[in-house]
Amino acid sequence: MITVHHLENSRSQRVLWLLEELGLAYEVKRYARDPETMLAPPELRAIHPLGKSPVITDGDVTVAESGAIVEYLTGRCGGALVPEAGSAARRAYAYWLHYAEGSAMPPLLLKLVFSRLAPGSPALVRPLVRRVADRVLARFVDPELRRHAAYWEQALAEGPWFCGQDFSAADIQMSFPLEAFAARGTGAGPRVTDWLARIHARPAYARALERGGAYAYA
């Protein structure tokens, strides 16, 4: 039996969605974030040394990292939700599968860190920290996010999904950065907004929410 070690409001929600799309049986073990640090609890380190989510176990197999989990689960189903080998869609699939974490997430994480830097600083230095954080956001992070947002709009002009005409596991992988971007009010474009509405309307997405519980980015 596949077990998803599911951290609230995390990338593991898209793993539940993938499992629902694939029709694989699984169970969910839930973990709550520390209310002050928002970090994963130490219990996750018993599953994987880094104590991060997502991570799944399948018998004696443990798989961490979203992209690796996607490859493992789609491979377990004979390549379901993966475009045909050698096709242009397959090349796009490989790209978006890795782009989601390799390129899209770093500026989103910087946005989160610098937005929280001043409120968590000692009162004496808070004004200075706020000025530095605002400067970094305005000069680097926000322009970078706008660049990515324009890129998503351009990519979705080629078809309704990130690999063209057909929904794939790359769309599932891309869901977390785009949902996080839209939830932070950074200005999602019309094609991204439409794409988000369509993934939220998928029955498997709704079933995954039922299994995973409250999810802030839905």
C-alpha positions as protocol buffer text, in pm:
chain_id: "A"
residue {
  index: 1
  type: MET
  ca { x: 0 y: 0 z: 0 }
}
residue {
  index: 2
  type: ILE
  ca { x: 125 y: 347 z: -89 }
}
residue {
  index: 3
  type: THR
  ca { x: 138 y: 588 z: 204 }
}
residue {
  index: 4
  type: VAL
  ca { x: 156 y: 963 z: 146 }
}
residue {
  index: 5
  type: HIS
  ca { x: 323 y: 1142 z: 435 }
}
residue {
  index: 6
  type: HIS
  ca { x: 115 y: 1453 z: 394 }
}
residue {
  index: 7
  type: LEU
  ca { x: 214 y: 1790 z: 539 }
}
residue {
  index: 8
  type: GLU
  ca { x: -63 y: 2048 z: 551 }
}
residue {
  index: 9
  type: ASN
  ca { x: -51 y: 2324 z: 285 }
}
residue {
  index: 10
  type: SER
  ca { x: 243 y: 2168 z: 108 }
}
residue {
  index: 11
  type: ARG
  ca { x: 355 y: 2016 z: -218 }
}
residue {
  index: 12
  type: SER
  ca { x: 223 y: 1679 z: -101 }
}
residue {
  index: 13
  type: GLN
  ca { x: -130 y: 1789 z: -194 }
}
residue {
  index: 14
  type: ARG
  ca { x: -40 y: 1747 z: -562 }
}
residue {
  index: 15
  type: VAL
  ca { x: 82 y: 1393 z: -488 }
}
residue {
  index: 16
  type: LEU
  ca { x: -265 y: 1310 z: -355 }
}
residue {
  index: 17
  type: TRP
  ca { x: -411 y: 1461 z: -672 }
}
residue {
  index: 18
  type: LEU
  ca { x: -180 y: 1254 z: -893 }
}
residue {
  index: 19
  type: LEU
  ca { x: -277 y: 935 z: -709 }
}
residue {
  index: 20
  type: GLU
  ca { x: -645 y: 1017 z: -761 }
}
residue {
  index: 21
  type: GLU
  ca { x: -589 y: 1082 z: -1132 }
}
residue {
  index: 22
  type: LEU
  ca { x: -403 y: 749 z: -1163 }
}
residue {
  index: 23
  type: GLY
  ca { x: -665 y: 558 z: -963 }
}
residue {
  index: 24
  type: LEU
  ca { x: -407 y: 409 z: -727 }
}
residue {
  index: 25
  type: ALA
  ca { x: -503 y: 299 z: -378 }
}
residue {
  index: 26
  type: TYR
  ca { x: -324 y: 486 z: -102 }
}
residue {
  index: 27
  type: GLU
  ca { x: -346 y: 598 z: 258 }
}
residue {
  index: 28
  type: VAL
  ca { x: -267 y: 936 z: 407 }
}
residue {
  index: 29
  type: LYS
  ca { x: -60 y: 1002 z: 718 }
}
residue {
  index: 30
  type: ARG
  ca { x: -105 y: 1366 z: 818 }
}
residue {
  index: 31
  type: TYR
  ca { x: 151 y: 1598 z: 973 }
}
residue {
  index: 32
  type: ALA
  ca { x: 89 y: 1950 z: 1108 }
}
residue {
  index: 33
  type: ARG
  ca { x: 331 y: 2240 z: 1072 }
}
residue {
  index: 34
  type: ASP
  ca { x: 483 y: 2407 z: 1375 }
}
residue {
  index: 35
  type: PRO
  ca { x: 250 y: 2706 z: 1435 }
}
residue {
  index: 36
  type: GLU
  ca { x: 541 y: 2945 z: 1499 }
}
residue {
  index: 37
  type: THR
  ca { x: 804 y: 2837 z: 1245 }
}
residue {
  index: 38
  type: MET
  ca { x: 564 y: 2679 z: 990 }
}
residue {
  index: 39
  type: LEU
  ca { x: 822 y: 2402 z: 949 }
}
residue {
  index: 40
  type: ALA
  ca { x: 745 y: 2032 z: 922 }
}
residue {
  index: 41
  type: PRO
  ca { x: 747 y: 1839 z: 1250 }
}
residue {
  index: 42
  type: PRO
  ca { x: 1050 y: 1627 z: 1344 }
}
residue {
  index: 43
  type: GLU
  ca { x: 844 y: 1308 z: 1300 }
}
residue {
  index: 44
  type: LEU
  ca { x: 896 y: 1338 z: 924 }
}
residue {
  index: 45
  type: ARG
  ca { x: 1268 y: 1278 z: 973 }
}
residue {
  index: 46
  type: ALA
  ca { x: 1183 y: 923 z: 1074 }
}
residue {
  index: 47
  type: ILE
  ca { x: 1056 y: 873 z: 719 }
}
residue {
  index: 48
  type: HIS
  ca { x: 1328 y: 1066 z: 531 }
}
residue {
  index: 49
  type: PRO
  ca { x: 1647 y: 1219 z: 678 }
}
residue {
  index: 50
  type: LEU
  ca { x: 1564 y: 1572 z: 556 }
}
residue {
  index: 51
  type: GLY
  ca { x: 1223 y: 1567 z: 722 }
}
residue {
  index: 52
  type: LYS
  ca { x: 1057 y: 1731 z: 422 }
}
residue {
  index: 53
  type: SER
  ca { x: 731 y: 1676 z: 238 }
}
residue {
  index: 54
  type: PRO
  ca { x: 630 y: 1526 z: 3 }
}
residue {
  index: 55
  type: VAL
  ca { x: 753 y: 1178 z: 67 }
}
residue {
  index: 56
  type: ILE
  ca { x: 579 y: 847 z: -2 }
}
residue {
  index: 57
  type: THR
  ca { x: 642 y: 493 z: 108 }
}
residue {
  index: 58
  type: ASP
  ca { x: 541 y: 193 z: -99 }
}
residue {
  index: 59
  type: GLY
  ca { x: 625 y: -123 z: 91 }
}
residue {
  index: 60
  type: ASP
  ca { x: 998 y: -99 z: 158 }
}
residue {
  index: 61
  type: VAL
  ca { x: 1046 y: 177 z: -103 }
}
residue {
  index: 62
  type: THR
  ca { x: 1071 y: 541 z: 8 }
}
residue {
  index: 63
  type: VAL
  ca { x: 1055 y: 818 z: -253 }
}
residue {
  index: 64
  type: ALA
  ca { x: 1104 y: 1190 z: -183 }
}
residue {
  index: 65
  type: GLU
  ca { x: 1101 y: 1500 z: -406 }
}
residue {
  index: 66
  type: SER
  ca { x: 793 y: 1580 z: -613 }
}
residue {
  index: 67
  type: GLY
  ca { x: 947 y: 1511 z: -954 }
}
residue {
  index: 68
  type: ALA
  ca { x: 1085 y: 1176 z: -843 }
}
residue {
  index: 69
  type: ILE
  ca { x: 748 y: 1083 z: -695 }
}
residue {
  index: 70
  type: VAL
  ca { x: 571 y: 1177 z: -1019 }
}
residue {
  index: 71
  type: GLU
  ca { x: 811 y: 960 z: -1218 }
}
residue {
  index: 72
  type: TYR
  ca { x: 776 y: 670 z: -976 }
}
residue {
  index: 73
  type: LEU
  ca { x: 396 y: 674 z: -968 }
}
residue {
  index: 74
  type: THR
  ca { x: 342 y: 728 z: -1341 }
}
residue {
  index: 75
  type: GLY
  ca { x: 596 y: 453 z: -1408 }
}
residue {
  index: 76
  type: ARG
  ca { x: 406 y: 224 z: -1174 }
}
residue {
  index: 77
  type: CYS
  ca { x: 104 y: 278 z: -1402 }
}
residue {
  index: 78
  type: GLY
  ca { x: 287 y: 213 z: -1727 }
}
residue {
  index: 79
  type: GLY
  ca { x: 343 y: 576 z: -1816 }
}
residue {
  index: 80
  type: ALA
  ca { x: -10 y: 704 z: -1758 }
}
residue {
  index: 81
  type: LEU
  ca { x: -39 y: 1086 z: -1783 }
}
residue {
  index: 82
  type: VAL
  ca { x: 296 y: 1097 z: -1966 }
}
residue {
  index: 83
  type: PRO
  ca { x: 308 y: 1194 z: -2336 }
}
residue {
  index: 84
  type: GLU
  ca { x: 436 y: 950 z: -2597 }
}
residue {
  index: 85
  type: ALA
  ca { x: 812 y: 898 z: -2598 }
}
residue {
  index: 86
  type: GLY
  ca { x: 994 y: 1094 z: -2868 }
}
residue {
  index: 87
  type: SER
  ca { x: 711 y: 1343 z: -2917 }
}
residue {
  index: 88
  type: ALA
  ca { x: 730 y: 1720 z: -2881 }
}
residue {
  index: 89
  type: ALA
  ca { x: 481 y: 1689 z: -2595 }
}
residue {
  index: 90
  type: ARG
  ca { x: 718 y: 1449 z: -2416 }
}
residue {
  index: 91
  type: ARG
  ca { x: 1003 y: 1699 z: -2443 }
}
residue {
  index: 92
  type: ALA
  ca { x: 775 y: 1970 z: -2305 }
}
residue {
  index: 93
  type: TYR
  ca { x: 668 y: 1731 z: -2031 }
}
residue {
  index: 94
  type: ALA
  ca { x: 1027 y: 1671 z: -1916 }
}
residue {
  index: 95
  type: TYR
  ca { x: 1091 y: 2044 z: -1917 }
}
residue {
  index: 96
  type: TRP
  ca { x: 787 y: 2148 z: -1712 }
}
residue {
  index: 97
  type: LEU
  ca { x: 833 y: 1859 z: -1471 }
}
residue {
  index: 98
  type: HIS
  ca { x: 1173 y: 1999 z: -1372 }
}
residue {
  index: 99
  type: TYR
  ca { x: 1100 y: 2368 z: -1427 }
}
residue {
  index: 100
  type: ALA
  ca { x: 830 y: 2367 z: -1155 }
}
residue {
  index: 101
  type: GLU
  ca { x: 1084 y: 2322 z: -877 }
}
residue {
  index: 102
  type: GLY
  ca { x: 1406 y: 2426 z: -1048 }
}
residue {
  index: 103
  type: SER
  ca { x: 1296 y: 2766 z: -1180 }
}
residue {
  index: 104
  type: ALA
  ca { x: 944 y: 2856 z: -1065 }
}
residue {
  index: 105
  type: MET
  ca { x: 975 y: 2790 z: -693 }
}
residue {
  index: 106
  type: PRO
  ca { x: 1295 y: 2982 z: -599 }
}
residue {
  index: 107
  type: PRO
  ca { x: 1151 y: 3333 z: -655 }
}
residue {
  index: 108
  type: LEU
  ca { x: 828 y: 3230 z: -481 }
}
residue {
  index: 109
  type: LEU
  ca { x: 1027 y: 3113 z: -180 }
}
residue {
  index: 110
  type: LEU
  ca { x: 1225 y: 3438 z: -181 }
}
residue {
  index: 111
  type: LYS
  ca { x: 897 y: 3629 z: -186 }
}
residue {
  index: 112
  type: LEU
  ca { x: 779 y: 3434 z: 117 }
}
residue {
  index: 113
  type: VAL
  ca { x: 1106 y: 3478 z: 310 }
}
residue {
  index: 114
  type: PHE
  ca { x: 1152 y: 3850 z: 248 }
}
residue {
  index: 115
  type: SER
  ca { x: 784 y: 3922 z: 313 }
}
residue {
  index: 116
  type: ARG
  ca { x: 820 y: 3766 z: 659 }
}
residue {
  index: 117
  type: LEU
  ca { x: 1164 y: 3903 z: 741 }
}
residue {
  index: 118
  type: ALA
  ca { x: 1064 y: 4235 z: 898 }
}
residue {
  index: 119
  type: PRO
  ca { x: 769 y: 4111 z: 1111 }
}
residue {
  index: 120
  type: GLY
  ca { x: 995 y: 3847 z: 1265 }
}
residue {
  index: 121
  type: SER
  ca { x: 1281 y: 4086 z: 1343 }
}
residue {
  index: 122
  type: PRO
  ca { x: 1353 y: 4253 z: 1678 }
}
residue {
  index: 123
  type: ALA
  ca { x: 1165 y: 4582 z: 1712 }
}
residue {
  index: 124
  type: LEU
  ca { x: 1484 y: 4789 z: 1726 }
}
residue {
  index: 125
  type: VAL
  ca { x: 1607 y: 4682 z: 1381 }
}
residue {
  index: 126
  type: ARG
  ca { x: 1267 y: 4616 z: 1222 }
}
residue {
  index: 127
  type: PRO
  ca { x: 1250 y: 4944 z: 1020 }
}
residue {
  index: 128
  type: LEU
  ca { x: 1595 y: 4878 z: 871 }
}
residue {
  index: 129
  type: VAL
  ca { x: 1512 y: 4515 z: 793 }
}
residue {
  index: 130
  type: ARG
  ca { x: 1184 y: 4623 z: 632 }
}
residue {
  index: 131
  type: ARG
  ca { x: 1365 y: 4872 z: 407 }
}
residue {
  index: 132
  type: VAL
  ca { x: 1617 y: 4608 z: 298 }
}
residue {
  index: 133
  type: ALA
  ca { x: 1346 y: 4347 z: 241 }
}
residue {
  index: 134
  type: ASP
  ca { x: 1127 y: 4589 z: 45 }
}
residue {
  index: 135
  type: ARG
  ca { x: 1426 y: 4687 z: -170 }
}
residue {
  index: 136
  type: VAL
  ca { x: 1508 y: 4324 z: -254 }
}
residue {
  index: 137
  type: LEU
  ca { x: 1144 y: 4250 z: -332 }
}
residue {
  index: 138
  type: ALA
  ca { x: 1102 y: 4556 z: -553 }
}
residue {
  index: 139
  type: ARG
  ca { x: 1433 y: 4530 z: -739 }
}
residue {
  index: 140
  type: PHE
  ca { x: 1471 y: 4155 z: -783 }
}
residue {
  index: 141
  type: VAL
  ca { x: 1199 y: 3922 z: -658 }
}
residue {
  index: 142
  type: ASP
  ca { x: 885 y: 4091 z: -791 }
}
residue {
  index: 143
  type: PRO
  ca { x: 1030 y: 4159 z: -1138 }
}
residue {
  index: 144
  type: GLU
  ca { x: 1143 y: 3796 z: -1155 }
}
residue {
  index: 145
  type: LEU
  ca { x: 795 y: 3674 z: -1063 }
}
residue {
  index: 146
  type: ARG
  ca { x: 640 y: 3898 z: -1329 }
}
residue {
  index: 147
  type: ARG
  ca { x: 881 y: 3749 z: -1583 }
}
residue {
  index: 148
  type: HIS
  ca { x: 773 y: 3396 z: -1492 }
}
residue {
  index: 149
  type: ALA
  ca { x: 405 y: 3493 z: -1498 }
}
residue {
  index: 150
  type: ALA
  ca { x: 441 y: 3630 z: -1851 }
}
residue {
  index: 151
  type: TYR
  ca { x: 621 y: 3310 z: -1950 }
}
residue {
  index: 152
  type: TRP
  ca { x: 331 y: 3097 z: -1822 }
}
residue {
  index: 153
  type: GLU
  ca { x: 86 y: 3305 z: -2021 }
}
residue {
  index: 154
  type: GLN
  ca { x: 296 y: 3253 z: -2332 }
}
residue {
  index: 155
  type: ALA
  ca { x: 326 y: 2877 z: -2272 }
}
residue {
  index: 156
  type: LEU
  ca { x: -48 y: 2833 z: -2223 }
}
residue {
  index: 157
  type: ALA
  ca { x: -116 y: 3016 z: -2551 }
}
residue {
  index: 158
  type: GLU
  ca { x: 11 y: 2698 z: -2724 }
}
residue {
  index: 159
  type: GLY
  ca { x: -271 y: 2487 z: -2580 }
}
residue {
  index: 160
  type: PRO
  ca { x: -494 y: 2442 z: -2277 }
}
residue {
  index: 161
  type: TRP
  ca { x: -230 y: 2244 z: -2088 }
}
residue {
  index: 162
  type: PHE
  ca { x: 143 y: 2284 z: -2036 }
}
residue {
  index: 163
  type: CYS
  ca { x: 221 y: 2005 z: -2282 }
}
residue {
  index: 164
  type: GLY
  ca { x: -30 y: 2118 z: -2542 }
}
residue {
  index: 165
  type: GLN
  ca { x: -372 y: 1967 z: -2598 }
}
residue {
  index: 166
  type: ASP
  ca { x: -361 y: 1689 z: -2339 }
}
residue {
  index: 167
  type: PHE
  ca { x: -358 y: 1705 z: -1959 }
}
residue {
  index: 168
  type: SER
  ca { x: -48 y: 1540 z: -1812 }
}
residue {
  index: 169
  type: ALA
  ca { x: 135 y: 1489 z: -1486 }
}
residue {
  index: 170
  type: ALA
  ca { x: 337 y: 1801 z: -1572 }
}
residue {
  index: 171
  type: ASP
  ca { x: 22 y: 2005 z: -1507 }
}
residue {
  index: 172
  type: ILE
  ca { x: -3 y: 1843 z: -1165 }
}
residue {
  index: 173
  type: GLN
  ca { x: 360 y: 1929 z: -1097 }
}
residue {
  index: 174
  type: MET
  ca { x: 303 y: 2289 z: -1206 }
}
residue {
  index: 175
  type: SER
  ca { x: -1 y: 2330 z: -982 }
}
residue {
  index: 176
  type: PHE
  ca { x: 185 y: 2419 z: -662 }
}
residue {
  index: 177
  type: PRO
  ca { x: 389 y: 2716 z: -792 }
}
residue {
  index: 178
  type: LEU
  ca { x: 95 y: 2859 z: -988 }
}
residue {
  index: 179
  type: GLU
  ca { x: -150 y: 2817 z: -700 }
}
residue {
  index: 180
  type: ALA
  ca { x: 100 y: 2975 z: -460 }
}
residue {
  index: 181
  type: PHE
  ca { x: 158 y: 3262 z: -702 }
}
residue {
  index: 182
  type: ALA
  ca { x: -215 y: 3329 z: -745 }
}
residue {
  index: 183
  type: ALA
  ca { x: -288 y: 3294 z: -372 }
}
residue {
  index: 184
  type: ARG
  ca { x: -35 y: 3566 z: -286 }
}
residue {
  index: 185
  type: GLY
  ca { x: -216 y: 3812 z: -511 }
}
residue {
  index: 186
  type: THR
  ca { x: 83 y: 3865 z: -736 }
}
residue {
  index: 187
  type: GLY
  ca { x: -130 y: 3912 z: -1049 }
}
residue {
  index: 188
  type: ALA
  ca { x: -205 y: 3592 z: -1239 }
}
residue {
  index: 189
  type: GLY
  ca { x: -285 y: 3646 z: -1607 }
}
residue {
  index: 190
  type: PRO
  ca { x: -604 y: 3532 z: -1783 }
}
residue {
  index: 191
  type: ARG
  ca { x: -464 y: 3205 z: -1919 }
}
residue {
  index: 192
  type: VAL
  ca { x: -318 y: 3105 z: -1581 }
}
residue {
  index: 193
  type: THR
  ca { x: -646 y: 3199 z: -1413 }
}
residue {
  index: 194
  type: ASP
  ca { x: -836 y: 2983 z: -1663 }
}
residue {
  index: 195
  type: TRP
  ca { x: -589 y: 2696 z: -1617 }
}
residue {
  index: 196
  type: LEU
  ca { x: -632 y: 2713 z: -1239 }
}
residue {
  index: 197
  type: ALA
  ca { x: -1012 y: 2706 z: -1275 }
}
residue {
  index: 198
  type: ARG
  ca { x: -989 y: 2397 z: -1496 }
}
residue {
  index: 199
  type: ILE
  ca { x: -760 y: 2202 z: -1264 }
}
residue {
  index: 200
  type: HIS
  ca { x: -981 y: 2290 z: -966 }
}
residue {
  index: 201
  type: ALA
  ca { x: -1282 y: 2158 z: -1158 }
}
residue {
  index: 202
  type: ARG
  ca { x: -1130 y: 1814 z: -1215 }
}
residue {
  index: 203
  type: PRO
  ca { x: -1305 y: 1542 z: -1008 }
}
residue {
  index: 204
  type: ALA
  ca { x: -972 y: 1390 z: -905 }
}
residue {
  index: 205
  type: TYR
  ca { x: -859 y: 1727 z: -767 }
}
residue {
  index: 206
  type: ALA
  ca { x: -1175 y: 1747 z: -555 }
}
residue {
  index: 207
  type: ARG
  ca { x: -1126 y: 1392 z: -427 }
}
residue {
  index: 208
  type: ALA
  ca { x: -767 y: 1474 z: -332 }
}
residue {
  index: 209
  type: LEU
  ca { x: -889 y: 1771 z: -128 }
}
residue {
  index: 210
  type: GLU
  ca { x: -1132 y: 1544 z: 54 }
}
residue {
  index: 211
  type: ARG
  ca { x: -850 y: 1307 z: 141 }
}
residue {
  index: 212
  type: GLY
  ca { x: -591 y: 1572 z: 226 }
}
residue {
  index: 213
  type: GLY
  ca { x: -804 y: 1821 z: 415 }
}
residue {
  index: 214
  type: ALA
  ca { x: -788 y: 2200 z: 413 }
}
residue {
  index: 215
  type: TYR
  ca { x: -547 y: 2340 z: 155 }
}
residue {
  index: 216
  type: ALA
  ca { x: -482 y: 2713 z: 151 }
}
residue {
  index: 217
  type: TYR
  ca { x: -392 y: 2735 z: -219 }
}
residue {
  index: 218
  type: ALA
  ca { x: -701 y: 2563 z: -362 }
}
